[in-house]
Amino acid sequence: MFWFLVGVMAILALYPRLTLPELQATQGMTQYYSHALGFSVLMLVGAVGWGLRRNLVVGVTLGAIGLELAQIFSPGRQANLPDMLASLAGVAFGFALICILLPALREPHRVTTDVRRKAKNH
């Protein structure tokens, strides 16, 4: 699933003259939301599959930077700093979510038991 998402993100990032439909409520922010969401999900999927490893964080971070810079060579696309920062914010947000959620995903029985024990004591 991780590599499938990497492929989809690469196609979306490098496809010539691709523009996403803009919702009026987002007022020109859709591209930033999509960058952040895409890289957050990529971090989460990678961490669920392989655990939180330094290689995952470094790889996704370099991928975010690399995809943005690769747009220089795609007709009708351009690399820009705000898009790159949105992608990196997505990596950071995904990392934060992993730090919070991964222990619960790895040991659901322990978390459930702790919750029951606390409820029983009150």
N, C-alpha and C positions, 0 to 999 in steps of 0.2 A: 504494500500500500504506500509506503514511504516513497519508493522510487517512482511509482505511478504519479504521485502528487508532484514530485520533482519535475517529471516530464510535462505535466499539465502546466505547471508554473512557468517552465522554460518556454513552452509554446505561447502562452499568454504574454509573457514578457517580450518575446522576440518577434511575434507575428507582426508583419508590416501594417502600419496604419490602423491598428486595433484600438477602438474606443469602446468603453463600456457605457451602457445607458446610465444616465445621471438622474437620480431622484431629486425632485425639487427640494425636499426636506434636507438633503445633505449639502446643498449649496456649494458644489464643486469639490467636495471632500471624498467622494466615492473612491477615487484612485488611492487615497491614503488609507482609507478603511480596508480596501481590498488587499493592499500590500501588508498591512499589519495582521489582518485575519489570516491570510495565506501562510505567512511565516510562523504565526502562533500555532496554527494547526499542524504545520510541518514539524515543528518542535515537539508537539504533543504526540504525534504519531510515531516519530522517531524514538522518543523516550519510552513510550509504551512497548515498542518493539525491542529496543536494545538497552533500555535503562538510561539514566542520565550520565552520559559519558562526555568527557572533555572533547573527544573527537566529534561528537554530534554537535555540540555547541559551536565549536570552531568551524566545522564543515558547513553548517547552516548559515553562520555569520558570513563566511567567505562566499558562499553561494548567493546570498542576498546582495552582497557588494558586486560580485562577478556578473550576475544577471543584469544589474542596473548598468554596469559599464559596458556590457555586451550590446546594449541597445544602441550604442554609438554606431555599430556596424549594421543595424537593421533599418531599411528604408522607411522613412516616415516616423521613426522613433528617435528619441534622444534620452540620454542619461541626465538625470537631474538630482540634486542633493536632497530636496524634500521627499522624493520617492524613496531614495536610499535610506533616509532617516526613518521613514514610516516602516520600511522593511525591517530595519534594525530594532525599532520599537516593538515590532511583532515578535522578533526573536527574543527580546528581553521579557516581554509579557508571557510568551510561551514558557520560557525558562522559569519565571516566577510561578506560573500555574503548576508546572511540573514539581517544583519544590514543595508545593502545598498538597497536590493530589497524588503524586506517585507513592508516598508511603501508605496512603489509604488503599490504593489500587493493589499494591503488593501484598498487604496483610489485611484483607477485609475482615477476616475472622477476629483478629485481635482488636480492630477498631470497634466492631460490633460488640464484642465481649466487654470492652472498656465502657462503652455507652450503656450497656445493660447493667454493669456493675455500679456505675455512677447513679443510674436511675433507681436501682434497688436500694442504695444507701440513703436516698433522699426521701 
